[in-house]
Amino acid sequence: MRVLVIDDDAELAEIVALGLRRAAMAVDVAVTGSGGLESAMTNRYDVIVLDRDLPDLHGDDVCSRLAAAGGEGRVLMLTAAATTEDLVDGLALGADDYLAKPFAFAELVARVRALARRAHPLATPTLTHDDLELDTARHRAFRAGRLLDLGPKEFGILELLLASAGRVVSAEELLERVWDEAIDPTTTAVKVTLSRLRRKLGDPSVIETIPKFGYRI
């Protein structure tokens, strides 16, 4: 899952991004409305966490432009105001959900995950294949009933492969969906992370390499 956080409070934005990354999400950060809008128009995001009170390009304008562009990313609007009128205004502009500051981080994560499922209606909270089970809501994975100790990127790769239901997923798509924009496109991160994931999953292997094309469950 890939998320964009747009907030002019750079410290808060990085705290939110760090927490979401720990929840196995790939997160990009923008500290201006114009920069966030450019990123949202350039990259594919499942969820956009948008601060409403941006100084350069107001969050309302960012939200309305995203809605007009018809992108797949769901918008979670953050604001210090929490009146019913603010909520109605935000939803009318095209926001998919609304969260008042200050907020409980666990609630933010839950709402981001819920919005991601709305962005991909066929996705389910629990993904399975044979004796492999992945609980996306609780961020846990099991093989034959054994809890797997997966890092965020390992979990993200496994989630994407399971959700793809046998479709071949390229290394480029894994980079785009599991890592953030800071990753070097020539990196060997995908191969290295897949190697670790395979070791943790054990035998028999469930991840197949399709030469020149990518990987699939």
N, C-alpha and C positions, 0 to 999 in steps of 0.2 A: 504494500500500500504506500502511495506517495502523497505527501501532504505539503501544502504551501502555507506558511505562517506570515501574515502581513500585519506588522505592528510597529509604530514609530518608536516605541519604548524598546530599544535594542536589547537591554538586559532582560526584560520580560520575555521578549521574543525568543531569545536564546534559551531561557529556562524552559519555556514551553516546548521548544524544539528538542531539547535534551530529554525531557520526559517522554515525548512521543517516540523518539529514537529508541529509548529503553523499552518501549512497548512494541518494538520491531517494525517501526514505520520509517520510511525514508522521508526526510524533512528538508525543505529549502526555506530560507528566511529572506524576507524583504522588509526594509524599514521605511519605505515610502509607498504611497498609494500608486504612483506612476510606475515605480520599479516592480511592485507586486503585480500590477496589471500586465506589464510587459512579460513577466515570468509566466503568468497564468495563460497568456495568449500564445506563448512559445512552447511550453511544456504541457504534458498531460498529467493532471493531478486528480486523485480520487476525491480529496476534500481540500477546501481552502478555508483556513481559519483567518477571518478578516476583522481587524479592529475597525469600528465604525468611525472613531474620531481621529482620522488621519489629517495632518496639517496641510499637506500639499495637494493631494487629490482625495477628497472626502470618501470615506468608506461607502457611502450611499452611491456615489458616482461609480466607484469601482464595481460595486455589486450590480448596478443597472447595466453597465457595459458588458460585464461577464454574462449576464442573463441574455442580453441582446445578441451576443456572439454564439449562444447556444452550446456552450461547452458541456462536457460530461461531469466536470467537477462540482460537487455539492458545496454550498457556502454555509459556514457556521459563523455568524456575526457576533463579535464581542463588543460590549459597550459598558460604560460606567452607569448609563441610565437604564432603568429597568421598569419603566411604566408600560402599561398596556398599549398606549399610543405609540411608543417607540417600537414595541414588538410588532404591532400591526404595520407600521411604516416599513420596518426592515423586511418583513415577509412580502409586502407588496412590491418591494424593489427587486425581489427575486432570491432573497436569502432562503435557505432551506431550514435553518434552525437559528436560535438566538440564545445567547448565554450572557448573563450579567456579571460584571466584575465587582468584587472578587469572586472567584469560583473555586470549587473543590476540584483538584486536578483529576481525581478518579472520574468525576462526572464529565470533564472535558474529554478524556480518553474514550469513555463509553459513548458519548455523543458523536465523536469522530468516527468510531467504528460503526455506529448505527447509520450514519450518513454514507459511509463507504458501501455498506450493504445496499442502500437505496440507489447508489450510483451503479451497482452491479446486481440487479434484482435476482439473478440466479444463484448468487453466492449465499451460502448458509454458514451459521456460526461454527458448525462442526463439519470438518472435511475428513473423509475416510477413504482408504484403499487397502483391501485385504485386512491385515492386522495392524495397519497404521492408522492412527486417529489424531487429528489436530483440532484443538479447541481454540478458535480464534478469539472468542470473548474472554477466556481466562488465560490466554497466552500459554497454553500447555500442549505438549505433544507426547504421544505414547506409541510404542511399538510392542505388540503382543502384551499389552497391559503394563509395560515398563515405562516409567516416566523418563523422557529424554532431556538431557541437559543441553539445550540449544542456545547459542548466542542469537542476538537480534537479526543478523544477516542470514544465518542458517535457517532461522524460523521463517524469515521473509521469503527465502527461496523455496522452502518446502511448501509454504502457504500458496505461493503463486503456481507452483507445479501441480499441486493437488487441485487447486481451483480450475486449472486448465484442462483437467479431466482427460488426459491422454494426448492433448495437443502438444506439438513440439514447440518449445519456448526457446528462442534464440538467446545467446549470451548478451546481445545488445538489449533485448527486452528486459532481461534480468537486471542489467545495469540501470536501465531507465526506471524500473518499477521498485527495485529494492534499495538502490543507492541514491544519493542526492546529486545535485548538479556539480558538486565539487570534485566528483570522482574523475580520474584520468581515464578517458575512453580507451586507452591502450593498456590499461592495467590488467593484471592476471588475477584480480580479486575474485572474479567469478569462479575460475578453476580452483583456486586455493580454497575458497569457502565451500564449494561443492565437494572437494576432497575430504574436508573435515566433516561435512554433513554425512557423507557416505559412511565414514568410519563410525560415526555415532549411531547411525541407523542400523548398522550391522548387516549380517547376511540372513537370507538372500537379498541381493541388491534390488532396490525398487526404482532407482533412478537410472534411466538408460541414456547413453550418449548417442546422438544421431550425427555422425561425422558431417561437418560442413553446414549443419542446420541448427543444432542445439541440443536440448535435453527434454525428456518427458518422463512422467511416471508410467 
